[in-house]
Amino acid sequence: MIQVISDIAAWLPAAIVGTTFTLFGLIKIYGFSRGIVGGGCKPMSQRVCGSCPSWSRTVNNCFVALFLVIGLANLAYVAWIVSQ
């Protein structure tokens, strides 16, 4: 039982972080492709999908790239852990 818990503890947190960040990155890409602009007084769906109106396009793109890099790196780590 202890071995099973330690095995899950090795990959589950990284899987949760990887899935969450990858999904947020993909949601942001969807919002960019639709031209959704977020902001403070907008509904939650527009705030999650939309780009920040006070940031430049470059900063918005870098933010999405950071989300995707963090998410995909964690998922690659999980794949590496599980394959061993």
Order of alpha helices (4+ residues) and beta strands (2+ residues): alpha-alpha-alpha
